[in-house]
Amino acid sequence: MFSNVYDIIIVGGGHAGSEAASASSKMGSKTLLITTNLQTIGQLSCNPAVGGIAKGQIVREIDALGGLSAVVTDYSTIQFRMLNKSKGPAVWSPRAQCDRRLYSNFWRFFLEKRNKLDLYQDTVTSLIIKNYIVKGVKTALGVKIKAKSVILTNGTFLNGKIHIGSKKISGGRIAEKEVKGITEQLVNIFGLKFGRMKTGTSPRVDGRSLDYKKMKVQEGDLNPKKFSFFYKTKKLKKQHKCYIAYTNHIVHDFIKENIAHSPIFSDSIQGSSPRYCPSIEEKIYRFSDKEEHPIFIEPEGWNTNEVYINGFSTSFPEKIQYDALKNIYGFDNVKILRPGYAIEYDYFPPDQLKPTLESKIIENLFFAGQINGTTGYEEAAAQGLIAGINAHMKIKENSPLMLKRNQAYIGVLIDDLITKGTMEPYRMFTSRAEYRMLLRQDNADERLTYIGYDIGLISKKNMNLVGKKTYLIEKCISFFRKKNVDPIVINPILNNKNSPIIFSKKKIETILSRSGIEIEDLVSIPFIKEEIKNNVFSKEILEQVSIRIKYKGYIDREEENAKRLLRLENIIIPHNFDYKKMKSLSLEAREKLNYYRPISLAQASRISGITPSDLSILLICIRR
């Protein structure tokens, strides 16, 4: 039986809850993870994939800080692809198809290894709060459990409502009950703001009923990588194939004829839909000029015929889903195993949170994941990790972890949420980051592992691995900068690559910095080959060296911009600063600064409506 007193209680066992529980317990807090169903811990509720554009960078950052998402993904990967390889390294993004069952099982496995973590199956229906300080939780079974801190990671379960055509089913996921009580308590008694959001999922079909010969094959990478820098899982020798099909005018016309049957268009759903992951009916309506839309057929695991139809999220009635699908080339004999559906749920606008993800209104209450208005496993996991860390830090009276925008995509994510809020499901993109050349997926370990080590989530062994990697990169770059290459050696290579030949010795770095010249073109030169062999410069090291030499100008420029931002970040605004007395500020500025309570001049500058003039006045007052 579990204890009735904990340091930290985490409500919800999705990606946010799992990362929060792992972090807080590993750091030494006695932690309880309560979830309605212990069999669905860390479940991939929607598509069976982790990573993607910007999301892959987040997973690698979680790993660098000591989280588990990358490790669990590596253990359950059935296909790996590095996206955007035809573009610059700032937007290269790892993505893995996962075995849905293995993924959840490995999350459970790793969490059960945490000595200070208890798991408990029950539903939290209210919080114990005294004088606006959270003291614990109450469950549906009438159990009261005390805690110094509580983290809410309820996902889509708060007053969740599932829509399939005209059918409305109460639930947080299909066949799983909604959670009532928490929203009502926080809003009606404590005055928190809330809203409704909508997301959706696609039908699952029997892969044996599809004709893959009529589809485009999507293979995994020839040399698949891993997400985790530290855990060395077995090399992925065999990979599952994915496939791409396309909608057509018959499908589009059919959906248009039946669009009134979609609850999205019949006004049955009031919540805001995700802009960047619309349902198929929304795609057809919003992009009426498009003749086709890609549909991605993604296997659910090694030992199942079930496949996920990515790109066909819908809330149509089951019969309309079936009739629309069977008109897609290759889907003539499709068999639906589970229909798609939309789900509406409560969220709490994240501008009510501190940068630590703690509530501004209720002390020691943290929020993480979809409850903050985000969408995506990766965004949720990142918030859970930070909330778990900061809940522990608050209890121990240590300084919190607040990542800056130039440090991590996680920093961009949280800063966007708390300074801008969100009126629609928030999804991370590389375009949201001003410093994406610095925040690459390949250097997350160098950026963040020292932080994970300092707070106790990264071992000394893994910290040393990163130190060795950094040393080898610097040594290899130094060699390339100092050593010359003769024209007689390099000109045949330059000719072959249609690059201008040289007439005198040039530094290797100068040659490599040319467009069209890759590091692989140079490794056959005997003295370079010998240097690589003697120092055991791996492919990973050589790739890092190539990126840093080729994109040095971009990297230097972003580092300089980041330094300028840091000067503003270091100008701290006292927490009790009285904006109302600053009559020289505009009324709008006073109201917004008083509401958001920014911790630095840099954060204040990112609040909508705050002008450069306001910042100058604020700076003068802070210095006084």
Secondary structure, DSSP 8 states (H G I E B T S, - for coil): ---SEEEEEEE--SHHHHHHHHHHHHHT--EEEEES-GGGTT---SSSEEE-TTHHHHHHHHHHHT-SHHHHHHHHEEEEEEETTTS-GGG-EEEEEE-HHHHHHHHHHHHHT-TTEEEEE--EEEEEEETTEEEEEEETTS-EEEEEEEEE--TT-BT-EEEETTEEEE-SBTTB--B-SHHHHHHHTT----EEEEEEE--EEEGGGS-GGGSEEE---SS---S-SS-------S---EEEEE--HHHHHHHHHTGGGSTTTTT---SB--TTS--HHHHHHHTTT-S--EEEEEE--TT--EEEEET----S-HHHHHHHHTTSTT-TT--EEE--EEEEEEE--GGGB-TTSBBSSSBTEEE-SGGGTB-SHHHHHHHHHHHHHHHHHHHTT-------TTT-HHHHHHHHHHHH--SS-B---GGG-TTTTTS-GGGHHHHHHHHHHHTTSS-HHHHHHHHHHHHHHHHHHHHHHH-EE-HHHHHHHHHHTT----SS-EEHHHHHTSTT--HHHHTTSHHHHHHHHHHT--HHHHHHHHHHHHTHHHHHHHHHHHHHHHHHHTSB--TT--GGG-TTS-HHHHHHHHHH--SBHHHHHTSTT--HHHHHHHHHHHH-
